[in-house]
C-alpha cells in the first residue's frame, strides 16, 4: 500500500480493461489481461481510483511492471502481484473468501452460493472450530478456510502454497483409507497438539474428493464427525455444480474461438472478445493418436486432450487461447520478437510431453506461420498441413513419438511438406503420378519384376547403385542389370537429369 492509511475492502470484481469500471467503493480489481506497457495504463488506474477501487490484482507474465507500480503509487492504490500459474477464477474465490468472513456471521451451509467451495470451507471451519481443506481425489486442493487464528501444520501450509498435498507413501495411504470409509476418520498428525479428521465426499458410489479438519487437540469439537458428515453431503452438490459450470465454460470458450479460426470476417471481433491485442498471431494445432491401432478416437478422449492442453496453457502460455474442432486442439499464440517464438515452441513441447504422460498415447503439435488477426486462417491451414505431415511421419516411424521432433513447423520438417504440397497440386490437375511411373508399375505387375522399387531406390540414393543395392538388400550387379534394361523396356534415359527428376517425382507421388 503506497500510503500509511488502511482502507476497508468490500469485495472483488473481475475488471475488463477495455470497459469503464463500475462504481464500487472499497473493491479489489482482478485485472485480467491488463497490459503493463499500454499507453492508457495510467489513465485506467486513475479510472479505477475514481470508481472507488482500493487495490489491483495483476499478473506480470514475465514483463516489467515499473509503469504500473508508478501509476498505482500516484493514485494511492495497493497492488497484489499474483503468480502467473494461479487461475483467475481461483484468485476471485480466494479474495472473496478473505473478505466475506469479516463482514458476515452466523452463516449456515444453506446460505452458500452454489459452487463456492471457499465459502463452504469457511462456514464449516466456523462450525467445527478448526481449519478446513477440500481436496479432489488426486489430492489437489480445491479450497481451504481463511478464518483468522486457525491451527496450521507443515502439511496444511505446503498444501495451500502448492495447491496440492505433499506427496508421500503415508499420504497416499491416508487418502485411500478416507476414500474407502463411509464415516469420518481420524488421521495421524506429526504434531501431538493437533488433531486431523477427514471424510470422503461422494455422489453415489463416485468419490468426488475429501474434506479435512485440522483442530487443536485440547479444543476438539465433540460434534466434529457429524459436522463433517453434513458438510460432505453439501460439498458433493457444490463440486457437481462447479463441474457442470466448468463444462459450460469449456463449451462457451470453444464457441468464442471458433470464428477466430474459421470465419475471417469475424476474426477481429472475436479477438477483441478474447482479449487478443497482438498485431501478429500464429496457430498451433495439437492432435493425439490412439494408444494402439484398435483404439477408437471418442469425443471424450478429444475433450480430455483439449482440457489437458488448455490447463497446461494456463500455466505455461497464459496469453494464449485454446479451441477444439474436428478432433484438433488449436492454440492461438500472440506473436512478438524471435525470442518469444522460441519460448512458445519450448512451452508447446512441454505441454505435448505433459499430455502424452497424462493420456498415455502419442501427442504431436504443429506450429503455423505468423499472420495478422484478419488472416489468421492462413496460419491455421498451414498448421493443419504441418500436423498432417507430422502425424504421417510418426506413424511411419520417421519421427520417434517421444522425441522433441513431435513439435514442428514447415521449416523444421524440411522439404518433405513442400514437396507433398507440390505433388498434391499436380495430382489434382491430373499431371501426377504420370505415365512413365504407371508403365513401369504395370510391367512389374504383369511380369512379376521389381523395376519400380529398383529405380526408386537408385534415384533416392542420388544415382548410387551400391547404396541402392544396400537399400534393396540385393547384389549390386542385380541393380546394375535392372537399370541397364530401363531404357530398352520403357524408353527412359536415366543419365538425363530432367528424366530423373520427372521419374523420381512420379514414383514419389505413387508411394506418398
N, C-alpha and C positions, 0 to 999 in steps of 0.2 A: 504494500500500500504506500503510495508516494507521500501521503500526509500522515500526521500522527493521530488524527481523529479516527474513531471506529464508526463504521456505518452499518446499520442493520440490513440484513439480506432477507428479501421477502419471497424469492423464488428464482427459477432459472427459465430461460427462453432460448429456443433454437433460433439463432439470428441469421437471417438471409441478407448477405451483404449487398445484394442488388436492390433491396427494397428499403423504404423508410421505416425505421424501427417504431413499433407501437409504444405509447407511453406506459411505463411500468416502473414506478419508483421502487428502488431497492433491488432491482433484478440483476441477475448474473447472465451475461450474453454468451451462449455457446456458439462461437464464431466459426461455423462450418465453411470451409473454402475461402476464408479471409486471406486476401493477397497481402503478404508482408511488405511488398515493394510497390503496391499500387499507387497511382498518382493521387487518388482521393482518400488515401488511408487516414490522414489527419482529419479530413472533413467527416469521415464516417465515425471516427472516435468521438468527435465533438457532437455529432447527431445522437449517438448513444448516451452521452453525458447529459445532453439537454432533455432526453426522453426519460431520465431518472435512473439509468443503469449505473451500477456502482463497480462492476468488475467484468472482465472479459476472460473467457477460457479459449485458448488457441493452441494450435499445433504448429511447430516450426517446419516440420518435414525437411530438416536439414538446411534450411535457409536462414540467413541472418535476420534478427528481429530488432535491431537497433532503432529503426524508424518507428516501429510500434511502441517500443519502450518509451521513446521520447514523447510520442503523441499521448500515451497514457499518463505520463508524468504531467504534461501540460494540462490535461483535462482533469487530473486528480482521480484517476480510476485505477483500481487494482488489477493485476494481471495474474492469471493462473496458466502456466505452460503445461499442457498435458502431454503425456507420452504419445508418440505417433501411432503406437500399436493398440491403444485402447479405443474401441468403437465409440462413436459419438452417442449412440443411444444408451450405452452403459455409463458414460460421463453424465448424461442427463439424469439417470436414475441415482447415481452417486450424489449429485448435487441436491436433488430433491430429498434424498434420504438424510442428508446432513442438515437440511433446513427444517423439514417437517417436524421432527421430534421436539424442536424448541418452540414450536408455535401451536402444537396440538397436544391434547392429553385425553385420557380416558377412551382411547380408540379400542375397538374390538375387531375381530377377524372379518366381520361382515362389512366393515367400513372401508376396506382396502380396494383401491381401484384395480380392476381386472388386469392381471399380468404384472403388477408392481411388486416384484419379489423383495425389493429392498424395504418397502413399506411393511410387507409381511414380516420380514426378519426383525425389524424394529418393534413391531407390535408384539410378536412372540417373545422377544427379549425382555420387553417391559413386563409381560405377564409372568415369565419364568424367573426373572431376576438374574439373568446371565447374558452371555454373548451368544449370538446365533449365527450360523453359517449354513447356506444351502448349496449343495453340490450336485452336479449331474452324475450319471453312472460312471463316467470316465474321470471323475474326481476334479473336474473343472468347477471353479467357484462361480455360481450363478448370482449370488447376492450374500450380503452379510450385514449385520446390525451395526449402527453407528452411534448408539447412545453413549453419553459420557460415562466415564469411570467404569468401563466394562473390564472384566478379567481378560487377560491375554497371555498366551504362552508362545513358544517359538513356532509351533505348528500353525497356530492361527495367524501369527504375524507373517510368516513366509507364504501361507496360502493366500492372504489378502494382497501382499505385494506382487505375487506372481500370478494371481487369479487361478492358481492350481495348487492342489495339495502336494506337499513334498513327497516324492516317490521313494518308497522303501517296501521291503517284503512284508514288514509288520503292518504298514498302512494298507497294502493290498488285502492282507488277511482280515483286517478290521472291516474294510468295506464289504468284503464278501460275507462276513458274519452279519453285518447290518442289513444287507440286501436280502439275505436268506431268512431273516427273522420277521415274525408278524408283529412283534411288540418292540418297544423301546429297549435298547441295550446299554449297559454301562461299558465304556471303552477306557482302557488304562491310559493315564497321563504320566508324563515324566515328573511333573511337579506334584508331590503328595498333598499340597494345599489346594489343588484344583481338582474338579470332577467333570468328566465329559460323558454325555449321554447322546445317543443317536437313534434315529428311526428311519426306516425306508419310506419313500414317497412312491405310492403305487396308483396306477389306473388299471383296475382289474388285476391281471397277472403280470402286467408290464411294470418294471421298475423304472420310474422317471428320474429318480435321484434320491437324495437323503438329506435329512435335517439334523444339525448338530448343535448341541447346547454345551457351552463351557461355563461353569459356575464355580464360585468359591466353595470348597467342601464344607466349611463351617456354616455357610448360608444356604445349604441345599434346600430346594423347594420340594416339599412333600408331594405336590401335585405335578411335578415336572413331567412324569411319564404320560399323565392324562393330557397335559397341555401340548406336549409334542405330538401325541396321537391325533388330537383335534387339528393341530396346525398342519400335520402331514396330509390330512384329507383336503384341507383348503389349499395347501401348496400344490397338490395334484391338479386342481382346477386352474390355478394360475399358470402353471407350467404348460398345460394343454392350451390355454388361451394364448400364451406367448408363442407357442409353437405354431398355432393357427395364424396368428398375426405375422409371424416370420414368413410363412409360406405365401401369405397375401402380399407382403412387401417384396418378396422374391419375384412374384409374378408381375407386380407393378414395375419393378426395375427393368425386367425383360421387355415389357411393353414400351417403356420410355427409350430404351436403347435401340429398339427395332428400327424406327425411322432414321436414326443417326447412321445406321449401317446400310439400309436398303432403300431409302427414299431421299435422293439428293435434294429434292425441292424442299424437304422439311428438315434437312440435316442441321442447318444453322440454328433453327428454333429449338430443336432437340438438344443441341449442345448448350444453349443458354439454360434450358430447364435442368440439365445435368451438371451445370456449373463448370463447363469446359470453356476456358477463355484463351487457350493457346492458339497461335496463328497456324501452327502445323501439328498434325497428329499422325499416328500410324496405328494400324490394327495388328494385333497378334491373334492368330487362330490356334486353338488348342483342341486336340482330339485324343481320345483314349481308345486303344484297341482291346478286344476281348482277351481274357486271360488265356483262353485256348480257342481253337478253331470252332468248337461246337457251342461256345457260349454266346447267347443272344444279347444284342445291344438293346436294352429296355429303356423306357422313359425314366424309370427310377435310377438306372445307372448313369444316364445323361445328367439328370438333376443332381446326383451326388457329385459328379465331376464338376458341374457348374458351382455347386456350393463350396466344394473344396478349393477351387481356383479363386472364387470370389472372396472367401475368408482369408486366403493367403495374400491376395492383392491388398486387402485392407491393412495388412501388416507391412508388406514389402513395397507396394506401389499405391499409396493412399490417394494419389491424384488420379488414378485410373478408374474407369467404369467398365463393368462386365455385362455381357449379354449372352443369350443362348438361342440358336436357331439351327434346325436340321441336324442336331447332334454335335454341333461345333460350338465351343465356348469362345466368344470373342472378347478381347481386352482392348479397349481404346486407350492409347497411351499419348498424352500430350508430349510434344517434342520440343527439345531445346538444343543445346550445343552437343557436340560429338560425345563429350564425357557422359551426358545424361543418357544418350543412346546405349553406350557401353554398360552403364549401370542398369538400365532397363533389361538388356539382354541377360546380364548376370542374375537379375531378380527373377526373370521368367524361367531361367534354368532351375533356380532353387524351387520355384513354385511347381514346376514339372516333376522334379525329383520328389518333392513332398507328396504330390498327388499320386505318383507311382507307388510310393511306400504305403500310403493310406488305402489305395484302391486295389493294390495287388495286381496291376496289369500295366502294360506299356502305355506311356503318355508322351505325346510329341507336341511341339509348338512351332508355328511358322510366323515370322515377322514380315509384315508387308512394308511397302515403300512409304516414306513420309509424304503427306499430302495436306492441302488446306481442308478445312472443315467441309466446304462446299463440294470437294471432290474426294471425300473420304471413301466413297465406294471403290475408287481405284486401288486404294490401299487394301481394302477388304478382298477384292478379287485377286490381287497379287498374293496376299497371304493364303488364300484358298488354293491357288496354283502351287505355291511352295509346299503347303501342307499335303496336297495330293502326292507330289513327288516324294516328299519326306516319308510319308506312310508307306509308299511303294518300296522305297529303299530299305526301310526297316523290315518289312515283310519278306523281301527278297534277300535279306542278310547283308546288304552292302553297308548298312549302318547298325552297329550294336544298339539294342534298345535301352541299354543302361549307360550309354556314353554321353559326353557333352554335345555330340552332334545331333541329338534329338531336338535341339532348338536351332533353327536355321533360318536364313533369308535367301533370296535368289542369288546373292553374291557368294555366300558360303557353300551353296550347293554346286557351284561351278557351272560348266556349260550344259550339263545334262538337262536342266529345266528349260533353258532357252532352246536347246535342240528339240526337246519334246514339243514345245510350242510351235516351232517351225514345221516339224513333222505333222503335227495336228492340223495346221493350216493347209499344208499341201495335201494331206489325206482328205480333208473336207472338200478341196477343189478337184479331187479325183486324180491328182498327179502322183500320189503315193498309194500303195507300195511300189507300183511301177511294173512295166512288162518284163524287164531283164530278170529281176529277182523272182517274179512269178514263174518265168520259163524255167529257171534253174530248179525251183521247188517242185514244179510239175514233173520234170525229168527225174529228179530223185525219187519221187513217189512212184513213178512208173517202173523204173529200173532198180529200185532199192539201192541207190547210191548215196553218197554223202558230200556232194559238191557244195551245197549251200553252207553247211557248217564249216567246211574247209576254207571256202572263200571268205566267209565272215571272220574266222579266226586269223586268217592271213592279213586281212585288212585291219582288224583290231590290233594286231601286233606290229603295225607300221610296215608291212611288207617283209617281215622276218619269218622265213619258212621254219627255222629251227624253233623259234618261240611258238609259232602256230602248232607245230608238232607236239610241243610240250603241253599246250593248252588242250589239244585233242587226244593226248595220250596215245599217239601213233608214231611210227618211224618217220623221220624227216623225208626219206625217199618216197614214202607214200604220199606225203603232202605235195612234193615237187611233181610227182607223176600226175596227180589230180589237177594241179594248177596248169600243167602243160596241155591238158585236154580242154581247158575252159574256152580258149579261142576257137578251137575246132568245133566243139559242140554248140557253143552259144554265140560265137562271133564277138567275143568281148576281149579287148586288149588290156590286160591288167598292168601293162607298162605305161599306159596313158593316164596321167593324173586326173583328168576330168572324168574318165570312165570309172576309175577307182572311187572318186568322190561320190558320183551318182549311184554306183552299185552299193557302196557302203551305206548311203542314206536309205536306199530302198530296203536293204537287208535289215538295217536298224529299225525301220518303221514296221517291218513284218514281225519283229520279235519284241517290240516295245509299244 
